């Protein structure tokens, strides 16, 4: 399926993959630093999100990974660096296992390969199909950011809340179904791409124990924990997050 995407810059390609309930705009803080350092940024809306198509669910992680392979084919890109957050990180872990020839390096951030909470995810899918996205959007900000960050950035928090509120309900629900029951742990040892794993010290949705377990299972992976960061640490600690990612990308060149 052809997803909506935007490109910026020139050089080695870095694909940026968004979290559930967001769109490619969540990567706004990273685009200029990456392009200034000689990378071509390709950010896209996961299926069911932003301006990408919204096929009826459920979706699987193989569907989401297949969309990335098709995107690379569309762009004529043989292989790319991949940075994914939350659901995007799950997509990256699948690609590292099932399309290793297309992946130069991986940054798996604020994510897990075995999220758990199956009933919560299936219940959330049912909820948004019945009620829409407003209640989910109200709760998402509290999961994405620490209270101090929300208090210090009320306008930006409101803008990002709206990003979730305008996510198509079916797309969100179908991606919830992709996450529910997900377990990619058995294939982690087969990942050969240089891998950076980042977790947030204050991430209640997917705590650092998830990232640590991933990093320990992936050969040679590096694990970092960002302080004062909840689930959308690419925004809350944009400078430190981007610095870690750039260091990793440059090392994988």
NUDO-904638 format. One line per 5 residues: number of its first residue (from 1); their letters; for each residue x, y, z of N, C-alpha, C. Coordinates in Angstrom, 3 decimals. Example, Ala and Ser with C-alpha at 12.3 -4.5 7.8 and 13.67 -1.06 7.14 Angstrom:
BEGIN
1> as> 13.190/-5.690/7.800/12.300/-4.500/7.800/13.200/-3.300/7.800 | 12.850/-2.250/7.080/13.670/-1.060/7.140/12.900/0.030/7.870
END
This chain:
BEGIN
1> xxxxx> 0.836/-1.188/0.000/0.000/0.000/0.000/0.877/1.246/0.000 | 0.550/2.224/-0.804/1.352/3.430/-0.909/0.963/4.412/0.187 | 1.884/4.678/1.092/1.640/5.590/2.194/2.044/6.999/1.802 | 1.493/7.980/2.506/1.886/9.372/2.300/3.254/9.612/2.918 | 4.116/10.354/2.210/5.458/10.613/2.723/5.933/11.994/2.294
6> xxxxx> 6.965/12.470/2.984/7.644/13.704/2.625/9.140/13.452/2.684 | 9.897/14.141/1.844/11.354/14.000/1.852/12.001/15.369/2.028 | 13.214/15.358/2.570/13.994/16.588/2.737/15.458/16.214/2.737 | 16.285/17.068/2.114/17.730/16.879/2.152/18.243/15.883/1.134 | 19.550/15.686/1.195/20.240/14.767/0.291/21.227/13.935/1.100
11> xxxxx> 21.548/12.766/0.556/22.504/11.890/1.210/21.899/10.539/1.506 | 22.497/9.819/2.453/21.955/8.522/2.841/20.553/8.706/3.417 | 19.676/7.775/3.081/18.271/7.912/3.463/18.060/7.446/4.896 | 17.321/8.269/5.655/16.853/7.921/6.991/15.332/7.952/6.962 | 14.710/6.826/7.233/13.249/6.734/7.293/12.812/6.938/8.738
16> xxxxx> 11.828/7.819/8.939/11.289/8.106/10.265/9.857/7.582/10.343 | 9.578/6.752/11.349/8.289/6.056/11.459/7.597/6.454/12.751 | 6.354/6.926/12.627/5.651/7.564/13.742/5.007/6.582/14.711 | 4.643/7.123/15.860/3.917/6.375/16.885/2.446/6.253/16.513 | 1.743/5.369/17.196/0.303/5.282/17.032/-0.327/6.596/17.522
21> xxxxx> -1.328/7.052/16.800/-2.017/8.272/17.186/-1.307/9.554/16.813 | -0.315/9.471/15.928/0.398/10.670/15.492/0.498/10.647/13.976 | 1.342/11.500/13.432/1.629/11.477/11.997/3.053/11.971/11.798 | 3.449/12.156/10.566/4.852/12.489/10.288/5.302/13.796/10.920 | 4.354/14.658/11.323/4.731/15.923/11.955/5.393/15.725/13.315
26> xxxxx> 5.229/14.549/13.918/5.881/14.328/15.207/7.402/14.381/15.092 | 7.920/14.280/13.870/9.363/14.309/13.646/9.876/15.700/13.306 | 9.064/16.734/13.437/9.502/18.093/13.088/10.830/18.482/13.751 | 11.067/18.145/15.040/12.331/18.580/15.647/13.575/17.912/15.053 | 13.397/16.785/14.375/14.561/16.036/13.891/14.951/16.357/12.450
31> xxxxx> 14.055/16.929/11.658/14.306/17.035/10.216/15.524/17.901/9.915 | 15.565/19.122/10.448/16.683/20.013/10.115/18.019/19.482/10.622 | 18.116/19.001/11.871/19.408/18.445/12.289/19.887/17.296/11.409 | 18.982/16.454/10.967/19.380/15.330/10.116/19.824/15.803/8.739 | 19.071/16.704/8.146/19.461/17.191/6.818/20.742/18.015/6.893
36> xxxxx> 20.911/18.788/7.967/22.144/19.576/8.133/23.368/18.680/8.241 | 23.170/17.435/8.671/24.281/16.493/8.807/24.409/15.551/7.615 | 23.767/15.914/6.510/24.004/15.201/5.265/23.152/13.976/5.034 | 21.987/13.915/5.684/21.080/12.795/5.470/19.847/13.251/4.689 | 19.300/12.326/3.937/18.020/12.546/3.263/16.926/11.946/4.145
41> xxxxx> 16.042/12.788/4.610/14.991/12.363/5.534/13.741/11.975/4.751 | 13.263/10.777/5.000/11.981/10.324/4.460/11.084/10.016/5.658 | 10.098/10.853/5.879/9.138/10.572/6.953/7.781/10.284/6.325 | 7.061/9.389/6.937/5.804/8.944/6.334/4.745/8.756/7.408 | 3.491/8.747/6.974/2.368/8.455/7.859/2.079/6.962/7.803
46> xxxxx> 2.191/6.294/8.964/1.802/4.889/9.035/0.389/4.709/8.501 | 0.127/3.592/7.843/-1.226/3.364/7.298/-2.278/3.606/8.383 | -3.384/4.229/7.972/-4.446/4.555/8.915/-4.223/5.845/9.675 | -3.113/6.543/9.408/-2.752/7.759/10.123/-2.473/8.885/9.135 | -2.644/10.121/9.608/-2.310/11.278/8.796/-3.003/11.259/7.445
51> xxxxx> -2.204/11.394/6.396/-2.744/11.449/5.030/-2.579/10.133/4.273 | -2.183/9.077/4.982/-2.096/7.758/4.343/-3.481/7.131/4.236 | -3.648/6.159/3.337/-4.930/5.463/3.217/-5.317/4.764/4.523 | -6.626/4.542/4.669/-7.160/3.900/5.873/-7.935/2.649/5.458 | -7.222/1.577/5.110/-7.946/0.341/4.797/-8.589/-0.222/6.063
56> xxxxx> -9.648/-0.989/5.918/-10.276/-1.570/7.110/-9.333/-2.534/7.815 | -9.421/-2.548/9.156/-8.553/-3.415/9.949/-9.125/-4.806/10.079 | -8.424/-5.661/10.816/-7.202/-5.349/11.561/-5.971/-5.293/10.671 | -4.915/-4.632/11.162/-3.620/-4.653/10.496/-2.693/-5.578/11.286 | -1.644/-6.029/10.619/-0.591/-6.781/11.289/0.708/-5.996/11.194
61> xxxxx> 1.677/-6.343/12.022/2.979/-5.689/11.937/3.635/-5.989/10.601 | 3.314/-7.124/9.994/3.840/-7.438/8.662/3.254/-6.482/7.614 | 1.999/-6.074/7.788/1.411/-5.080/6.890/2.180/-3.762/6.981 | 2.451/-3.341/8.210/3.123/-2.056/8.408/4.559/-2.107/7.885 | 5.246/-3.211/8.130/6.595/-3.358/7.596/6.604/-3.437/6.078
66> xxxxx> 5.623/-4.127/5.511/5.523/-4.226/4.062/5.308/-2.876/3.410 | 4.588/-1.980/4.103/4.393/-0.631/3.572/5.723/0.105/3.449 | 6.628/-0.112/4.403/7.940/0.537/4.344/8.760/-0.012/3.179 | 8.725/-1.315/2.989/9.438/-1.911/1.856/8.901/-1.338/0.546 | 7.589/-1.213/0.434/7.003/-0.641/-0.781/7.417/0.821/-0.955
71> xxxxx> 7.487/1.566/0.153/7.928/2.960/0.087/9.363/3.044/-0.429 | 10.236/2.203/0.078/11.617/2.202/-0.413/11.664/1.846/-1.892 | 10.848/0.900/-2.300/10.786/0.550/-3.720/10.324/1.741/-4.557 | 9.304/2.442/-4.071/8.779/3.610/-4.786/9.850/4.673/-4.968 | 10.674/4.848/-3.945/11.716/5.869/-3.980/12.991/5.390/-4.671
76> xxxxx> 13.038/4.110/-5.024/14.242/3.561/-5.629/15.409/3.471/-4.669 | 15.106/3.246/-3.391/16.128/3.181/-2.345/16.383/1.713/-2.000 | 17.626/1.292/-2.187/17.962/-0.113/-1.927/17.952/-0.426/-0.438 | 18.558/0.476/0.360/18.574/0.273/1.806/18.630/1.624/2.493 | 18.131/1.663/3.738/18.017/2.929/4.456/18.240/2.715/5.942
81> xxxxx> 18.639/3.778/6.613/18.584/3.808/8.065/17.118/3.955/8.475 | 16.767/3.422/9.628/15.364/3.447/10.059/15.295/3.857/11.521 | 14.497/4.893/11.780/14.263/5.373/13.137/12.764/5.295/13.402 | 12.375/4.506/14.390/10.964/4.358/14.705/10.702/4.575/16.177 | 9.562/5.175/16.486/9.178/5.429/17.873/7.876/4.710/18.162
86> xxxxx> 7.836/3.971/19.260/6.641/3.240/19.695/6.207/2.263/18.602 | 5.053/2.457/17.986/4.628/1.570/16.902/5.648/1.580/15.769 | 6.262/2.733/15.512/7.305/2.797/14.494/8.504/1.937/14.838 | 8.836/1.860/16.137/9.928/0.993/16.559/9.591/-0.476/16.394 | 8.340/-0.820/16.645/7.893/-2.198/16.428/8.018/-2.552/14.945
91> xxxxx> 7.642/-1.602/14.096/7.790/-1.797/12.650/9.259/-2.006/12.289 | 10.135/-1.210/12.891/11.560/-1.357/12.618/12.114/-2.704/13.050 | 11.650/-3.188/14.209/12.112/-4.505/14.669/11.674/-5.598/13.706 | 10.473/-5.468/13.152/10.013/-6.444/12.153/10.893/-6.367/10.907 | 11.191/-5.156/10.462/12.021/-5.001/9.260/13.416/-5.574/9.482
96> xxxxx> 13.983/-5.342/10.656/15.306/-5.875/10.943/15.356/-7.393/10.885 | 14.216/-8.026/11.170/14.144/-9.480/11.144/13.758/-10.032/9.771 | 12.870/-9.333/9.071/12.263/-9.889/7.865/12.701/-9.224/6.558 | 13.354/-8.067/6.647/13.868/-7.407/5.437/15.239/-6.816/5.727 | 16.164/-7.634/6.245/17.449/-7.091/6.695/18.256/-6.428/5.590
101> xxxxx> 18.054/-6.870/4.361/18.815/-6.302/3.248/18.407/-4.862/2.937 | 17.258/-4.418/3.473/16.778/-3.064/3.215/17.149/-2.089/4.339 | 17.769/-2.594/5.415/17.996/-1.783/6.609/19.494/-1.624/6.875 | 19.983/-0.374/6.837/21.396/-0.096/7.131/21.631/-0.036/8.635 | 20.711/0.585/9.344/20.813/0.653/10.795/19.420/0.859/11.358
106> xxxxx> 19.273/0.572/12.651/17.991/0.702/13.334/18.142/1.571/14.576 | 17.182/2.456/14.786/17.022/3.129/16.077/15.599/2.818/16.534 | 15.494/1.994/17.559/14.205/1.537/18.078/13.959/2.283/19.382 | 12.996/3.210/19.377/12.899/4.165/20.475/11.528/4.153/21.129 | 11.553/4.197/22.463/10.318/4.261/23.250/9.347/3.183/22.779
111> xxxxx> 9.847/1.958/22.745/9.105/0.895/22.079/9.300/-0.430/22.786 | 8.726/-1.471/22.207/8.798/-2.817/22.759/8.516/-3.804/21.636 | 9.044/-5.011/21.779/8.686/-6.064/20.825/7.667/-7.033/21.435 | 7.314/-6.775/22.700/6.268/-7.558/23.359/5.551/-6.643/24.348 | 4.659/-5.771/23.810/4.058/-4.742/24.661/3.144/-5.293/25.757
116> xxxxx> 2.490/-6.438/25.491/1.545/-6.965/26.468/0.238/-6.174/26.480 | -0.524/-6.321/27.563/-1.798/-5.594/27.710/-2.747/-5.846/26.542 | -2.889/-7.096/26.156/-3.716/-7.442/24.999/-5.138/-6.918/25.164 | -5.728/-7.124/26.334/-7.105/-6.685/26.549/-7.240/-5.171/26.450 | -6.220/-4.441/26.930/-6.270/-2.985/26.831/-6.285/-2.543/25.384
121> xxxxx> -5.412/-3.140/24.565/-5.325/-2.724/23.164/-6.590/-3.082/22.389 | -7.113/-4.276/22.598/-8.337/-4.646/21.890/-9.515/-3.827/22.396 | -9.524/-3.514/23.698/-10.581/-2.667/24.238/-10.519/-1.260/23.692 | -9.291/-0.744/23.527/-9.139/0.610/22.970/-9.594/0.642/21.519 | -9.306/-0.416/20.761/-9.786/-0.483/19.380/-11.312/-0.444/19.334
126> xxxxx> -11.938/-1.208/20.194/-13.404/-1.225/20.251/-13.950/0.138/20.651 | -13.282/0.779/21.606/-13.733/2.081/22.093/-13.722/3.142/20.999 | -12.621/3.239/20.250/-12.547/4.317/19.263/-13.469/4.059/18.082 | -13.696/2.799/17.757/-14.659/2.520/16.689/-16.068/2.932/17.106 | -16.363/2.840/18.399/-17.700/3.191/18.882/-17.842/4.668/19.211
131> xxxxx> -16.758/5.279/19.734/-16.886/6.624/20.304/-16.045/7.685/19.610 | -15.130/7.299/18.726/-14.243/8.279/18.119/-12.988/8.504/18.945 | -12.235/9.542/18.585/-10.871/9.709/19.095/-10.724/10.723/20.230 | -11.777/11.436/20.610/-11.616/12.522/21.572/-11.074/12.055/22.916 | -11.658/11.002/23.496/-11.192/10.545/24.801/-9.766/9.995/24.725
136> xxxxx> -9.468/9.316/23.655/-8.111/8.796/23.475/-7.121/9.948/23.391 | -7.473/10.997/22.654/-6.581/12.144/22.516/-6.333/12.811/23.856 | -7.367/12.907/24.677/-7.220/13.534/25.991/-6.247/12.749/26.861 | -6.292/11.430/26.762/-5.397/10.599/27.556/-3.994/10.499/27.001 | -3.857/10.680/25.689/-2.555/10.453/25.060/-1.505/11.450/25.529
141> xxxxx> -1.897/12.692/25.732/-0.917/13.702/26.137/-0.299/13.349/27.486 | -1.105/12.823/28.392/-0.588/12.422/29.684/0.357/11.244/29.614 | 0.220/10.430/28.580/1.164/9.326/28.376/2.405/9.778/27.624 | 2.228/10.721/26.707/3.329/11.155/25.855/4.358/12.008/26.589 | 3.897/12.840/27.552/4.770/13.834/28.156/4.636/13.829/29.674
146> xxxxx> 5.697/14.291/30.339/5.637/14.464/31.784/4.773/15.689/32.108 | 4.189/15.738/33.315/3.379/16.911/33.691/4.147/18.221/33.606 | 5.437/18.211/33.967/6.226/19.445/33.908/6.337/19.962/32.482 | 6.526/19.052/31.523/6.644/19.488/30.125/5.320/20.056/29.629 | 4.223/19.415/29.965/2.904/19.909/29.547/2.654/21.297/30.119
151> xxxxx> 3.001/21.493/31.387/2.802/22.792/32.020/3.653/23.878/31.370 | 4.839/23.498/30.922/5.749/24.472/30.320/5.454/24.738/28.850 | 4.741/23.828/28.198/4.464/23.966/26.757/2.982/23.718/26.467 | 2.079/24.506/27.045/0.641/24.222/26.888/0.146/24.319/25.449 | 0.663/25.262/24.685/0.189/25.423/23.309/0.648/24.261/22.439
156> xxxxx> 1.881/23.859/22.599/2.390/22.739/21.816/1.698/21.436/22.234 | 1.453/21.286/23.528/0.736/20.099/24.000/-0.659/20.035/23.384 | -1.322/21.176/23.296/-2.655/21.208/22.691/-2.601/20.868/21.210 | -1.560/21.347/20.539/-1.394/21.053/19.113/-1.165/19.558/18.887 | -0.337/18.945/19.736/-0.059/17.523/19.591/-1.253/16.675/20.005
161> xxxxx> -2.031/17.154/20.976/-3.271/16.470/21.314/-4.211/16.436/20.110 | -4.257/17.538/19.374/-5.121/17.600/18.197/-4.654/16.637/17.106 | -3.351/16.388/17.041/-2.823/15.427/16.078/-3.443/14.051/16.317 | -3.586/13.677/17.594/-4.241/12.406/17.907/-5.741/12.478/17.645 | -6.367/13.583/18.017/-7.818/13.714/17.861/-8.248/13.600/16.408
166> xxxxx> -7.386/14.016/15.487/-7.732/13.976/14.062/-7.244/12.709/13.362 | -6.641/11.791/14.110/-6.260/10.493/13.537/-7.529/9.707/13.223 | -7.639/9.113/12.039/-8.833/8.329/11.713/-9.062/7.209/12.732 | -10.278/7.111/13.226/-10.580/6.127/14.269/-10.290/4.701/13.801 | -10.655/4.377/12.569/-10.427/3.019/12.077/-8.936/2.728/11.963
171> xxxxx> -8.158/3.704/11.513/-6.721/3.502/11.411/-6.087/3.288/12.770 | -6.513/4.079/13.742/-5.998/3.919/15.102/-6.385/2.558/15.657 | -7.655/2.199/15.501/-8.142/0.921/16.038/-7.411/-0.256/15.400 | -7.223/-0.201/14.087/-6.575/-1.313/13.390/-5.110/-1.445/13.792 | -4.456/-0.312/14.102/-3.076/-0.384/14.589/-3.029/-0.892/16.027
176> xxxxx> -4.049/-0.571/16.831/-4.143/-1.186/18.161/-4.159/-2.708/18.031 | -4.874/-3.199/17.029/-4.962/-4.647/16.822/-3.632/-5.229/16.358 | -2.817/-4.412/15.670/-1.481/-4.875/15.288/-0.576/-5.003/16.511 | -0.781/-4.135/17.489/0.045/-4.148/18.697/-0.401/-5.249/19.653 | -1.709/-5.464/19.755/-2.234/-6.461/20.693/-1.675/-7.846/20.354
181> xxxxx> -1.084/-8.462/21.305/-0.546/-9.807/21.099/0.772/-9.856/20.364 | 1.345/-8.691/20.007/2.613/-8.679/19.276/3.729/-9.308/20.114 | 4.527/-10.135/19.482/5.684/-10.729/20.147/6.744/-11.028/19.093 | 7.743/-10.157/19.024/8.847/-10.318/18.067/10.136/-10.739/18.764 | 10.027/-11.229/19.985/11.232/-11.496/20.772/12.100/-12.592/20.172
186> xxxxx> 11.488/-13.622/19.600/12.284/-14.773/19.157/13.206/-14.434/17.999 | 12.915/-13.373/17.253/13.755/-13.024/16.110/14.801/-11.967/16.393 | 14.870/-11.463/17.622/15.793/-10.361/17.907/17.248/-10.758/17.694 | 17.597/-11.976/18.031/18.989/-12.412/17.898/19.445/-12.453/16.444 | 18.499/-12.464/15.511/18.839/-12.512/14.090/19.045/-11.128/13.479
191> xxxxx> 18.767/-10.074/14.231/18.935/-8.720/13.692/20.422/-8.426/13.541 | 20.825/-8.075/12.336/22.244/-7.837/12.058/22.577/-6.359/11.883 | 21.584/-5.507/11.704/21.840/-4.078/11.523/22.339/-3.458/12.826 | 23.269/-2.508/12.750/23.663/-1.772/13.960/22.422/-1.138/14.598 | 22.222/-1.365/15.879/20.965/-0.998/16.522/21.179/-0.158/17.771
196> xxxxx> 20.430/0.942/17.847/20.351/1.780/19.032/18.945/1.644/19.603 | 18.851/1.414/20.901/17.565/1.347/21.593/17.519/2.484/22.605 | 16.464/3.291/22.565/16.293/4.407/23.499/14.969/4.235/24.230 | 15.010/4.385/25.552/13.796/4.390/26.364/13.734/5.683/27.170 | 12.542/6.001/27.668/12.356/7.174/28.504/12.240/6.780/29.966
201> xxxxx> 12.967/7.479/30.823/12.945/7.154/32.249/11.544/7.286/32.836 | 10.720/8.155/32.267/9.376/8.407/32.793/8.290/7.841/31.892 | 8.641/6.899/31.036/7.682/6.316/30.101/6.891/5.218/30.814 | 5.657/5.541/31.188/4.805/4.554/31.861/4.175/3.592/30.873 | 4.068/4.015/29.606/3.435/3.159/28.594/4.328/1.970/28.252
206> xxxxx> 5.605/2.236/27.978/6.577/1.181/27.663/7.857/1.497/28.427 | 7.949/1.078/29.684/9.067/1.440/30.543/10.411/0.947/30.022 | 11.508/1.480/30.596/12.834/1.108/30.136/13.131/-0.391/30.186 | 12.438/-1.137/31.024/12.679/-2.585/31.058/12.418/-3.227/29.703 | 11.461/-2.679/28.933/11.197/-3.196/27.588/12.396/-2.944/26.679
211> xxxxx> 12.915/-1.727/26.719/14.062/-1.403/25.871/15.295/-2.183/26.251 | 15.528/-2.333/27.540/16.699/-3.071/27.993/16.658/-4.519/27.523 | 15.478/-5.135/27.618/15.352/-6.532/27.180/15.621/-6.664/25.689 | 15.140/-5.702/24.901/15.403/-5.717/23.467/16.895/-5.603/23.184 | 17.525/-4.618/23.823/18.937/-4.359/23.552/19.805/-5.548/23.943
216> xxxxx> 19.439/-6.226/25.029/20.220/-7.379/25.460/20.102/-8.546/24.485 | 18.981/-8.596/23.747/18.755/-9.711/22.831/19.279/-9.458/21.422 | 19.515/-8.192/21.064/20.002/-7.851/19.728/21.522/-7.769/19.762 | 22.216/-8.539/18.939/23.678/-8.554/18.989/24.281/-7.160/18.803 | 25.103/-6.743/19.773/25.816/-5.479/19.662/24.998/-4.233/19.865
221> xxxxx> 23.741/-4.347/20.269/22.878/-3.171/20.400/23.340/-2.278/21.554 | 23.117/-0.988/21.394/23.414/0.007/22.424/22.098/0.452/23.058 | 22.093/0.591/24.371/20.875/0.971/25.083/21.099/2.275/25.836 | 20.175/3.217/25.664/20.244/4.505/26.357/18.881/4.816/26.976 | 18.903/5.415/28.160/17.686/5.878/28.821/17.752/7.397/28.922
226> xxxxx> 16.723/8.068/28.411/16.647/9.527/28.497/15.898/9.921/29.762 | 16.544/10.745/30.580/15.883/11.266/31.760/14.866/12.339/31.408 | 13.877/12.512/32.264/12.838/13.531/32.074/12.155/13.379/30.722 | 11.858/12.153/30.360/11.174/11.865/29.091/10.135/10.791/29.331 | 8.919/11.062/28.892/7.867/10.054/28.920/7.866/9.330/27.583
231> xxxxx> 6.700/9.173/26.936/6.631/8.291/25.775/7.030/8.966/24.462 | 6.842/10.264/24.336/7.235/10.945/23.100/8.514/11.745/23.363 | 9.539/11.016/23.747/10.799/11.656/24.111/11.495/12.360/22.966 | 11.137/12.044/21.736/11.703/12.740/20.585/11.314/14.216/20.584 | 10.240/14.559/21.265/9.814/15.946/21.441/10.279/16.489/22.785
236> xxxxx> 9.980/15.740/23.867/10.252/16.254/25.209/11.741/16.482/25.449 | 12.572/15.608/24.907/14.028/15.749/24.995/14.615/15.730/23.591 | 14.099/16.636/22.755/14.443/16.609/21.328/15.947/16.723/21.095 | 16.612/17.606/21.831/18.041/17.794/21.610/18.848/16.550/21.935 | 18.627/15.976/23.109/19.367/14.784/23.513/19.014/13.594/22.630
241> xxxxx> 17.723/13.464/22.310/17.285/12.364/21.445/17.975/12.452/20.087 | 17.942/13.626/19.477/18.523/13.784/18.140/20.029/13.589/18.169 | 20.671/14.034/19.239/22.117/13.835/19.374/22.465/12.350/19.392 | 21.711/11.565/20.145/21.950/10.120/20.196/21.730/9.470/18.842 | 20.658/9.860/18.169/20.343/9.270/16.867/21.426/9.636/15.846
246> xxxxx> 21.840/10.897/15.834/22.870/11.314/14.876/24.190/10.583/15.124 | 24.576/10.443/16.368/25.798/9.703/16.688/25.712/8.274/16.167 | 24.560/7.670/16.346/24.348/6.292/15.884/24.398/6.216/14.356 | 23.728/7.139/13.686/23.692/7.119/12.222/25.083/7.334/11.629 | 25.815/8.256/12.195/27.160/8.525/11.681/28.067/7.322/11.882
251> xxx> 27.886/6.618/12.993/28.687/5.440/13.248/28.365/4.288/12.325 | 27.154/4.314/11.752/26.719/3.225/10.867/26.974/3.535/9.408 | 27.537/4.699/9.110/27.789/5.064/7.714/28.864/4.169/7.106
END
